[in-house]
Amino acid sequence: MALPGRETSVGWALFQWDGRIGRRVFILGTLFWMMANAAVIAFVTGSDDISPGSFSLFLTTASLSLVSLLMLGTKRLHDIGMPGMASVLLLLPAFSLILFFVLCVWPPVQDDNRYGPGSDMRSS
């Protein structure tokens, strides 16, 4: 049972740095942002002209997804026992696809590590 204030939630998984997440949560979080961005792009490009409001919607969604994907990558790296700073490689086109694949298939560290007690758990 999680300590008060340390419960896991969707908000924690997508928008906080602490703890560890497993492969399933990482993949589902990434798919969520892919679908959200695809829906916004379809909405923006579906009209004849791009209004400032739709462009700002696109920028907002893209910014939120970028920050959230860095947080997901950081927690997934913590789950395999690596420092979260390596998630910056997800921003580099040459490394992003390779690192994403590695994060999707690399097994987690089964025991507690310095980043938290176990997969899909917040650090205390």
FINUMAR-286889 format. One line per field, with one value per residue: residue in one letter; chain; x, y, z of N, C-alpha, C in turn. Coordinates in Angstrom, 3 decimals. Atoms other than C-alpha are relative to their C-alpha. Layout:
residues N
code [a,...]
unit [A,...]
n.u [X,...]
n.v [Y,...]
n.w [Z,...]
ca.u [X,...]
ca.v [Y,...]
ca.w [Z,...]
c.u [X,...]
c.v [Y,...]
c.w [Z,...]
This chain:
residues 124
code [m,a,l,p,g,r,e,t,s,v,g,w,a,l,f,q,w,d,g,r,i,g,r,r,v,f,i,l,g,t,l,f,w,m,m,a,n,a,a,v,i,a,f,v,t,g,s,d,d,i,s,p,g,s,f,s,l,f,l,t,t,a,s,l,s,l,v,s,l,l,m,l,g,t,k,r,l,h,d,i,g,m,p,g,m,a,s,v,l,l,l,l,p,a,f,s,l,i,l,f,f,v,l,c,v,w,p,p,v,q,d,d,n,r,y,g,p,g,s,d,m,r,s,s]
unit [A,A,A,A,A,A,A,A,A,A,A,A,A,A,A,A,A,A,A,A,A,A,A,A,A,A,A,A,A,A,A,A,A,A,A,A,A,A,A,A,A,A,A,A,A,A,A,A,A,A,A,A,A,A,A,A,A,A,A,A,A,A,A,A,A,A,A,A,A,A,A,A,A,A,A,A,A,A,A,A,A,A,A,A,A,A,A,A,A,A,A,A,A,A,A,A,A,A,A,A,A,A,A,A,A,A,A,A,A,A,A,A,A,A,A,A,A,A,A,A,A,A,A,A]
n.u [0.838,-0.796,0.114,0.860,-0.674,-0.890,0.783,-0.265,1.157,-0.325,-0.720,-1.373,-0.704,-0.255,-0.488,-0.923,-1.291,-0.461,0.462,-0.321,1.141,-0.308,0.118,1.393,0.389,-0.782,0.568,1.334,-0.152,-0.476,1.124,0.954,-0.451,0.039,1.399,0.395,-0.628,0.609,1.327,-0.168,-0.487,1.134,0.911,-0.621,-0.168,1.284,0.630,-0.698,-1.024,-0.431,0.225,-0.938,0.471,-0.335,-1.452,-0.378,0.394,-1.055,-1.215,0.243,-0.014,-1.358,-0.847,0.378,-0.432,-1.460,-0.398,0.501,-0.791,-1.283,0.255,0.202,-1.309,-0.811,0.456,-0.305,-1.441,-0.170,0.453,-1.046,-1.191,-0.863,0.367,1.050,-0.519,-0.106,1.250,-0.212,-0.272,1.272,0.214,-0.882,0.575,-0.838,0.054,1.331,0.659,-0.758,0.229,1.393,0.082,-0.688,0.837,1.185,-0.292,-0.947,0.700,-0.272,-0.746,1.032,-0.127,-0.015,-1.239,-0.057,1.056,1.302,0.184,0.307,0.652,1.281,0.112,-0.680,-1.048,0.495]
n.v [-1.181,-1.212,-0.979,-1.123,-0.945,0.729,0.910,-0.100,-0.457,-0.380,-1.274,0.284,0.706,-0.868,-1.357,-0.145,0.614,0.972,1.375,0.902,0.568,1.180,-0.078,-0.194,-1.394,-0.805,0.149,-0.599,-1.450,-0.452,0.116,-1.067,-1.256,0.137,-0.177,-1.385,-0.841,0.301,-0.622,-1.450,-0.258,0.204,-1.136,-1.222,0.069,0.302,-1.219,-0.616,-0.923,0.270,-1.179,-0.091,0.843,1.405,0.117,-0.002,1.315,0.912,-0.264,0.419,1.461,0.466,-0.305,0.913,1.361,0.047,0.042,1.247,1.116,-0.028,0.526,1.439,0.587,-0.062,1.032,1.322,0.186,0.313,1.373,0.939,-0.292,-0.976,-1.380,-0.565,-0.975,0.636,-0.202,-1.100,0.624,0.155,-1.201,0.045,0.927,1.166,0.928,0.119,1.261,1.086,-0.063,0.373,1.456,0.566,-0.206,0.860,1.428,0.288,0.409,-0.862,0.521,0.584,-0.463,-1.445,-0.674,-1.341,-0.834,0.342,1.367,0.965,-0.545,-0.671,-0.489,-1.254,0.085,-0.518]
n.w [0.000,0.130,-1.069,0.377,0.879,0.889,0.821,1.434,0.759,1.375,-0.091,-0.410,1.072,1.147,-0.272,-1.121,0.261,-0.990,0.057,1.109,0.710,0.787,1.459,0.418,-0.232,0.934,1.345,0.014,-0.062,1.305,0.937,-0.311,0.589,1.464,0.430,-0.258,1.023,1.295,0.028,0.146,1.359,0.903,-0.183,0.519,1.450,0.627,0.501,1.133,-0.486,-1.363,-0.833,-1.138,-1.095,0.254,-0.076,-1.418,-0.504,0.430,-0.775,-1.383,-0.052,0.294,-1.152,-1.084,0.314,-0.071,-1.412,-0.572,0.512,-0.711,-1.344,0.157,0.298,-1.212,-0.946,0.570,-0.199,-1.416,-0.212,0.420,-0.788,0.652,-0.343,0.845,0.960,1.311,0.738,0.943,1.301,0.713,0.819,1.166,0.981,0.264,-1.120,-0.594,0.345,-0.629,-1.437,-0.242,0.115,-1.162,-1.182,0.108,-0.157,-1.066,-1.228,-1.153,-1.138,-0.856,-1.374,-0.198,0.364,-0.587,0.551,-0.537,-0.471,1.037,1.182,-0.160,-1.370,-0.278,-1.012,-1.279]
ca.u [0.000,1.333,2.007,-0.429,0.462,2.402,-0.416,0.133,-2.181,-2.361,-1.275,1.768,2.640,2.403,3.513,5.898,9.545,9.749,9.470,9.598,7.231,7.126,7.052,3.250,2.711,5.506,3.999,0.449,1.565,3.428,0.424,-1.833,0.306,0.600,-3.207,-3.686,-1.195,-2.708,-6.184,-4.968,-3.065,-6.145,-8.267,-5.803,-5.173,-8.823,-9.813,-8.891,-7.021,-5.055,-6.321,-4.157,-6.352,-5.837,-2.113,-1.886,-3.817,-1.220,1.693,0.126,-0.471,2.990,4.644,2.683,3.470,7.172,7.508,5.377,7.335,10.578,9.048,7.866,11.310,12.995,10.842,11.325,15.108,14.878,13.043,15.953,18.469,19.837,19.969,17.054,19.260,19.611,15.981,17.289,18.421,14.712,14.875,17.627,16.258,19.226,18.755,15.042,13.747,16.532,16.102,12.317,12.666,15.162,12.850,9.955,11.768,14.391,13.286,12.998,15.257,13.253,14.587,14.404,16.903,17.879,14.947,12.121,10.684,9.442,7.837,4.831,5.544,6.487,9.633,9.141]
ca.v [0.000,3.404,6.063,8.992,11.421,8.708,6.991,6.196,7.821,8.811,12.325,10.948,8.650,11.414,14.548,13.771,12.760,10.519,6.758,3.958,2.708,-0.596,-1.327,-1.439,2.009,3.453,2.070,3.097,6.618,6.965,5.684,8.158,11.096,9.728,9.555,12.985,14.572,12.768,14.007,17.598,17.436,16.021,18.808,21.552,20.327,19.429,23.040,25.157,27.766,27.422,29.863,31.177,29.283,25.931,26.596,27.408,24.183,22.293,23.993,23.338,19.663,19.217,20.908,18.867,15.646,16.476,17.167,14.156,11.809,12.982,12.210,8.788,8.066,9.178,6.907,3.991,4.508,4.539,1.215,-0.402,1.172,3.917,7.686,9.662,12.180,9.642,10.422,13.545,11.143,10.709,14.232,13.362,11.843,9.510,7.926,8.321,5.278,3.032,4.230,3.904,0.300,-0.449,1.059,-1.025,-4.365,-4.025,-5.920,-3.985,-4.396,-6.717,-5.450,-1.999,0.428,4.002,5.330,3.532,0.338,-1.329,-0.876,1.449,2.792,6.231,6.762,7.458]
ca.w [0.000,-0.950,1.647,1.794,-0.955,-2.797,-4.648,-8.290,-10.805,-14.448,-13.523,-11.732,-14.633,-17.234,-15.382,-12.503,-12.417,-9.341,-9.196,-11.744,-14.435,-16.241,-19.944,-20.164,-18.616,-20.765,-23.975,-23.050,-22.125,-25.399,-27.370,-25.561,-26.666,-30.209,-30.477,-28.894,-31.274,-34.266,-33.332,-32.985,-36.272,-38.019,-36.542,-37.496,-41.039,-41.669,-42.231,-45.233,-43.249,-40.056,-37.461,-34.615,-32.144,-33.822,-34.140,-30.424,-29.686,-31.698,-29.894,-26.489,-27.199,-28.694,-25.709,-23.166,-24.971,-25.229,-21.514,-20.600,-22.863,-21.229,-17.827,-19.009,-20.430,-17.213,-15.063,-17.458,-17.350,-13.561,-13.758,-15.581,-13.182,-15.398,-14.759,-16.132,-17.951,-20.747,-21.648,-23.399,-26.144,-26.949,-28.422,-30.896,-34.091,-34.519,-31.093,-30.379,-32.232,-30.929,-27.336,-27.562,-28.716,-25.940,-23.316,-24.628,-24.393,-21.640,-18.502,-15.238,-12.230,-9.979,-6.647,-5.158,-6.565,-5.776,-7.809,-6.046,-4.652,-7.844,-11.248,-11.383,-7.903,-6.658,-4.672,-0.997]
c.u [0.881,-0.222,-0.938,0.789,0.941,-0.749,0.390,-1.290,0.455,0.780,1.440,0.779,0.373,0.736,0.882,1.243,0.321,-0.552,0.446,-1.288,0.473,-0.209,-1.418,-0.444,0.751,-0.608,-1.377,0.051,0.458,-1.110,-1.051,0.414,0.046,-1.420,-0.468,0.594,-0.594,-1.377,0.105,0.491,-1.123,-0.983,0.560,0.083,-1.309,-0.704,0.836,1.104,0.314,-0.133,1.026,-0.421,0.349,1.507,0.473,-0.425,1.055,1.268,-0.154,0.064,1.401,0.931,-0.296,0.497,1.515,0.478,-0.422,0.800,1.399,-0.156,-0.232,1.329,0.911,-0.398,0.272,1.492,0.306,-0.378,1.052,1.334,0.960,-0.418,-0.982,0.483,0.154,-1.281,0.094,0.314,-1.281,-0.308,0.840,-0.515,0.830,-0.133,-1.417,-0.673,0.703,-0.261,-1.442,-0.166,0.655,-0.861,-1.252,0.303,0.927,-0.748,0.363,0.919,-1.044,0.038,-0.138,1.320,-0.061,-1.106,-1.383,-0.123,-0.282,-0.695,-1.367,-0.244,0.794,1.097,-0.499,0.834]
c.v [1.241,0.924,1.115,1.032,-0.662,-0.999,0.179,0.384,0.315,1.310,-0.178,-0.633,0.949,1.292,0.152,-0.843,-1.187,-1.396,-0.750,-0.453,-1.184,0.227,0.328,1.452,0.922,-0.050,0.645,1.521,0.581,-0.078,1.064,1.305,-0.067,0.224,1.432,0.928,-0.251,0.639,1.506,0.343,-0.191,1.151,1.259,-0.044,-0.296,1.218,0.608,0.954,-0.320,1.282,0.047,-0.880,-1.458,-0.218,-0.014,-1.307,-1.042,0.187,-0.451,-1.511,-0.551,0.247,-0.926,-1.410,-0.138,-0.125,-1.325,-1.203,-0.026,-0.558,-1.508,-0.707,-0.013,-1.084,-1.404,-0.297,-0.311,-1.453,-1.020,0.321,0.993,1.413,0.580,1.006,-0.598,0.167,1.168,-0.560,-0.258,1.204,0.002,-1.022,-1.253,-1.069,-0.311,-1.340,-1.190,-0.029,-0.379,-1.522,-0.679,0.139,-0.873,-1.461,-0.336,-0.366,0.905,-0.689,-0.482,0.533,1.516,0.553,1.425,0.919,-0.353,-1.467,-1.022,0.666,0.562,0.447,1.300,-0.226,0.643,1.141]
c.w [0.000,1.197,-0.430,-0.795,-0.985,-0.859,-1.467,-0.708,-1.421,-0.004,0.420,-1.145,-1.138,0.339,1.234,-0.236,0.895,-0.243,-1.244,-0.664,-0.829,-1.484,-0.434,0.162,-0.956,-1.405,-0.078,0.071,-1.327,-1.045,0.238,-0.661,-1.525,-0.520,0.213,-1.050,-1.379,-0.108,-0.190,-1.401,-1.018,0.098,-0.649,-1.519,-0.732,-0.548,-1.125,0.440,1.456,0.802,1.128,1.181,-0.205,0.033,1.452,0.672,-0.359,0.828,1.452,0.131,-0.253,1.182,1.174,-0.266,0.083,1.440,0.630,-0.479,0.617,1.414,-0.038,-0.252,1.217,0.979,-0.525,0.125,1.459,0.281,-0.415,0.662,-0.614,0.400,-1.018,-1.029,-1.393,-0.808,-0.974,-1.387,-0.792,-0.888,-1.269,-0.997,-0.239,1.084,0.477,-0.293,0.654,1.501,0.339,-0.056,1.200,1.251,-0.024,0.293,1.174,1.279,1.173,1.015,1.001,1.430,0.070,-0.512,0.537,-0.492,0.522,0.332,-1.084,-1.172,0.355,1.437,0.136,1.026,1.283,0.521]
